[in-house]
Every structure is written in C-alpha cells, then in structure tokens.
Amino acid sequence: MKPALRRLLPSPATAITVSEAYDVQRRPRVDRPWIGLCMVASLDGSVSVDGTSGGLGNANDLEVLLTLRELADIVLVGAGTARGEGYGPPRTPGKRIGVVTNSGGVDLETDLFASGSGFLIAPRTADIDETRVQVIRAGDDRVDLAAGVARLHEVCASVQYVQAEGGPRLNGALLTADLIDELDLTWSPRLVGGYGPRLTTGAAETDRSFELAHLLADDDGFVFSRWVRRAC
Ligand SMILES: NC(=O)c1ccc[n+]([C@@H]2O[C@H](COP(=O)([O-])OP(=O)(O)OC[C@H]3O[C@@H](n4cnc5c(N)ncnc54)[C@H](OP(=O)(O)O)[C@@H]3O)[C@@H](O)[C@H]2O)c1
C-alpha cells in the first residue's frame, strides 16, 4: 500500500493523490516545449546509491515519475542513465523516449529501441546506423540541446511538454542552456554519504530562480516539491 500523501503548500490538504497534485495547467511556451525535470535526491544531495536511483525512491516517488511521464508528450534521458538504469519502453504505446548521446554508443538491441519508442539526439559526427533508429542531429561534435529541443516536433508533431529524467550530466547541460522550466524534486529521508553525483553535473556556474508551486509529504517521510522557473 502506498503511504498516505498530504499537501503542505500552497494550501494544506490531508488526502491528495499524485495525479491531483501534478496534473496541473502548465504555462504554454511559444518558443519551445515546456521542459520539466523529475529527480529524487537524498537529504545530503546524492542522486544515486550503488550507481542507480532506485534505492532512493518509494512507491509515491515512482508514481510521480510515471504520472509526469503520462502527462508529457516526450521523455528525454541521458545515455548514461538509459544504460545504467536499463530504460525500457514507456507504458503508453506511441510515447517516445529520446536518449541524448554524444558518442552514439547506445545499445539499439534493447526493448526501448526494438519497440520503436526510443530515438536518439546526437551530434552530426556520431556514428549511428540511421536505418535502425530515428536520430535528431543537433550540433557538430557535441549535442546542441537547444537545437535538439527545437526539432522535437520531428518525432511528435504536437509536442508541448517534455519530461527530462536525468541524469546529472544531461541536467547540467539543460541548466546551462536555460532549458529547465520545472523541477519536480523528491527528497528521500536518508543520508547516504558516498560520492554519488548531485542533481546537476558540469553546468556552468549560474543563477536561475524558481518559485515553489507545491510541497507534499507522505507517511514515509518523503517530501515532494514542484518548482517552476520564475518568469524573468
Ligand atoms: N536520482 C535520480 O532521480 C536520477 C535520475 C537519473 C539518473 N540518476 C543517476 O545518475 C547517474 C548517471 O549520471 P550521468 O550524469 O552519468 O548520466 P546521464 O546524464 O544520464 O548520462 C551521461 C551521458 O549521456 C550523454 N549526455 C548527457 N548529456 C549530454 C549532452 N548534453 N550532450 C550529449 N550527450 C549527453 C553522454 O552519453 P555518451 O557517453 O553516449 O556520449 C554522457 O556520457 C546514475 O547513477 C543514475 O542512477 C539519478
């Protein structure tokens, strides 16, 4: 059974579902799709334990990820996370998952690609067999994320909402390019130590400001926050 969820902010509510909390109107953008980043972190800021995020989450956290995935038109993930977490096809037929890679070293034999839901975002120089997978080419020898995002309509004509699911290096590149409109961050109630990465890695030092849209907590002590980029 999932631990009971309550809303602390903006208005306290004792019984709330993940769907009620996250299926909300998102500010439409005209220049590009809205991009939300969904992550779970320990209290000491690590996003992995033993090399994966699985040990940090709980049932409500998984439901947040899957609910946001349902709401999104496209999911984006870094190649490191796709490889390390064994990304498979999404539950909803037709939903596309884009794997961001510089090298093109992505296993096309996995179910993600065999199902037709996987596609790649890669630079022009990456050696990829395009008869086996759809590729958005953006950038010369490194992915130009802004250019890649601008071409997502090639895989989903009506793309308005993109869910990014990490990992930290992809997040760092999204942050540098100012491509994060929403952060859905779960705090796992544990200190894990170690050398796991933080939410973003490799981003240029920057200062992007966000507003707290909601704060939820469950009976396991998990805290669920939703942050929206402050309008400039
Ligand atoms: N807690 C969470 O919510 C959460 C979520 C996701 C991941 N994680 C954890 O994060 C760790 C993986 O972190 P990571 O930083 O190595 O993963 P990552 O960002 O998923 O992957 C890094 C790889 O993705 C490609 N890539 C990422 N950003 C790119 C960009 N801007 N342009 C082109 N290619 C890009 C490159 O692939 P190529 O090598 O193919 O060029 C790069 O080597 C794992 O431990 C995972 O469990 C945690």
The ligand as an SDF file (V2000), in Angstrom:
LIG
                    3D

 48 52  0  0  0  0  0  0  0  0999 V2000
   18.0280   10.2840   -8.6320 N   0  0  0  0  0  0  0  0  0  0  0  0
   17.5240   10.4240   -9.8330 C   0  0  0  0  0  0  0  0  0  0  0  0
   16.3930   10.8880   -9.9840 O   0  0  0  0  0  0  0  0  0  0  0  0
   18.3440   10.0210  -11.0340 C   0  0  0  0  0  0  0  0  0  0  0  0
   17.8340   10.1890  -12.3240 C   0  0  0  0  0  0  0  0  0  0  0  0
   18.6380    9.8070  -13.4080 C   0  0  0  0  0  0  0  0  0  0  0  0
   19.9020    9.2940  -13.1940 C   0  0  0  0  0  0  0  0  0  0  0  0
   20.3650    9.1520  -11.9390 N   0  0  0  0  0  0  0  0  0  0  0  0
   21.7030    8.6110  -11.6810 C   0  0  0  0  0  0  0  0  0  0  0  0
   22.6850    9.3830  -12.3300 O   0  0  0  0  0  0  0  0  0  0  0  0
   23.7930    8.5570  -12.6630 C   0  0  0  0  0  0  0  0  0  0  0  0
   24.1780    8.7700  -14.1160 C   0  0  0  0  0  0  0  0  0  0  0  0
   24.6280   10.0860  -14.2380 O   0  0  0  0  0  0  0  0  0  0  0  0
   25.3000   10.6630  -15.5510 P   0  0  0  0  0  0  0  0  0  0  0  0
   25.4720   12.1050  -15.3400 O   0  0  0  0  0  0  0  0  0  0  0  0
   26.4330    9.8030  -15.9040 O   0  0  0  0  0  0  0  0  0  0  0  0
   24.1520   10.3500  -16.5700 O   0  0  0  0  0  0  0  0  0  0  0  0
   23.4980   10.9980  -17.8430 P   0  0  0  0  0  0  0  0  0  0  0  0
   23.4590   12.4770  -17.8220 O   0  0  0  0  0  0  0  0  0  0  0  0
   22.2180   10.2480  -17.9680 O   0  0  0  0  0  0  0  0  0  0  0  0
   24.4440   10.4470  -18.9760 O   0  0  0  0  0  0  0  0  0  0  0  0
   25.6600   10.9670  -19.3380 C   0  0  0  0  0  0  0  0  0  0  0  0
   25.8510   10.5300  -20.7670 C   0  0  0  0  0  0  0  0  0  0  0  0
   24.7320   10.9560  -21.5170 O   0  0  0  0  0  0  0  0  0  0  0  0
   25.1240   11.6010  -22.6720 C   0  0  0  0  0  0  0  0  0  0  0  0
   24.8660   13.0090  -22.4380 N   0  0  0  0  0  0  0  0  0  0  0  0
   24.4280   13.5960  -21.3340 C   0  0  0  0  0  0  0  0  0  0  0  0
   24.2920   14.9130  -21.5230 N   0  0  0  0  0  0  0  0  0  0  0  0
   24.6220   15.1220  -22.7610 C   0  0  0  0  0  0  0  0  0  0  0  0
   24.6620   16.2700  -23.5480 C   0  0  0  0  0  0  0  0  0  0  0  0
   24.3770   17.4660  -23.0810 N   0  0  0  0  0  0  0  0  0  0  0  0
   25.0300   16.1490  -24.8010 N   0  0  0  0  0  0  0  0  0  0  0  0
   25.3060   14.9410  -25.2930 C   0  0  0  0  0  0  0  0  0  0  0  0
   25.3030   13.8200  -24.6120 N   0  0  0  0  0  0  0  0  0  0  0  0
   24.9660   13.9230  -23.3380 C   0  0  0  0  0  0  0  0  0  0  0  0
   26.5800   11.2320  -22.8550 C   0  0  0  0  0  0  0  0  0  0  0  0
   26.4930    9.9530  -23.4640 O   0  0  0  0  0  0  0  0  0  0  0  0
   27.5760    9.2680  -24.3870 P   0  0  0  0  0  0  0  0  0  0  0  0
   28.5840    8.7360  -23.4150 O   0  0  0  0  0  0  0  0  0  0  0  0
   26.7950    8.2000  -25.0780 O   0  0  0  0  0  0  0  0  0  0  0  0
   28.1200   10.3120  -25.2890 O   0  0  0  0  0  0  0  0  0  0  0  0
   27.0740   11.1430  -21.4320 C   0  0  0  0  0  0  0  0  0  0  0  0
   28.1600   10.2610  -21.3020 O   0  0  0  0  0  0  0  0  0  0  0  0
   23.3690    7.1420  -12.3940 C   0  0  0  0  0  0  0  0  0  0  0  0
   23.8960    6.7440  -11.1540 O   0  0  0  0  0  0  0  0  0  0  0  0
   21.8600    7.2420  -12.2770 C   0  0  0  0  0  0  0  0  0  0  0  0
   21.3290    6.2730  -11.4450 O   0  0  0  0  0  0  0  0  0  0  0  0
   19.6260    9.5090  -10.8470 C   0  0  0  0  0  0  0  0  0  0  0  0
  1  2  1  0
  2  3  2  0
  2  4  1  0
  4  5  1  0
  4 48  2  0
  5  6  2  0
  6  7  1  0
  7  8  2  0
  8  9  1  0
  8 48  1  0
  9 10  1  0
  9 46  1  0
 10 11  1  0
 11 12  1  0
 11 44  1  0
 12 13  1  0
 13 14  1  0
 14 15  2  0
 14 16  1  0
 14 17  1  0
 17 18  1  0
 18 19  2  0
 18 20  1  0
 18 21  1  0
 21 22  1  0
 22 23  1  0
 23 24  1  0
 23 42  1  0
 24 25  1  0
 25 26  1  0
 25 36  1  0
 26 27  1  0
 26 35  1  0
 27 28  2  0
 28 29  1  0
 29 30  1  0
 29 35  2  0
 30 31  1  0
 30 32  2  0
 32 33  1  0
 33 34  2  0
 34 35  1  0
 36 37  1  0
 36 42  1  0
 37 38  1  0
 38 39  2  0
 38 40  1  0
 38 41  1  0
 42 43  1  0
 44 45  1  0
 44 46  1  0
 46 47  1  0
M  CHG  2   8   1  16  -1
M  END
$$$$
